[in-house]
Amino acid sequence: MKSKVIIEMKSVQLVGGEKSEAKLITEGTYEEKNDCQIISYKDSEATGFEGSVTDITIKEEKYASIVRQGSSRSDLMIEPGKKHHCHYGTPYGEMVVGIYTHKIENKLDGMCGSIYMKYTIDINSSYMSDNEIILNIRPA
């Protein structure tokens, strides 16, 4: 059963020694399905992907997927110690990116808690950025 939650998301990107951060607070849903936890939210103008919906599915600290559907489509696989080639859509076009995951911490206990993901992105095997996503979830 889906439950309404408040999602506080912070994304950190490090490129060439320069750090940028983005923060978002939005309403979404939380559900447990097939031994996974699924957090879903509607993207907005603030995320740059208005007209899309993002689903983050996480299984313990083994893997996570970030799937965006709608006006922009992406399918990222995050799995510690492994590199995946993933589809990433932007308002300007689509590309394939390499995602090498350093760490996943899953401290969700039902509809409360946090998720931390750290990974490196490359395009055509050329380093692009180091990234962190921190999600804090609480009941709405």
C-alpha positions, 0 to 999 in steps of 0.5 A: 500500500502506498503511503504519503511522505515528505521527501527532503532531497539534497544532491551534491555534485563535484566537478573539477574541484567545484562543488554544487548543491541542490535541495528539494522538499516535495510530497511523494509516496512510499511503499514496500514491494518484493523486498524493496522500498519504493519512493516516488515523486512528481518532478517539477520546474525546480528539478528541471524535469517538469512533467516527469515522475521519479521512482527510487527503488532500493533493496537494503544496501545492495542496489538502487534504481532511479527511474524517471518517466514522462517528459524526460526519461532516465534509468540509472542503476546504482550498485556498490562496487559495480559500474553500469551503463545507464540511459539518462534523458534531459530536456536537451537530449538523451545519452548513455552514462557510466555509473560507478557506485561507491556506497549506499546507506539505507537507514529507512525503517518504514516511512521514516529514515534516510538513504545516502548514495555516492557514485561517479558519472562518466560519459564515453569513459571520460570522468564527468562528476562525483555525486551524492544523493541524500534523501530524508523521508518522513510521513506526510 
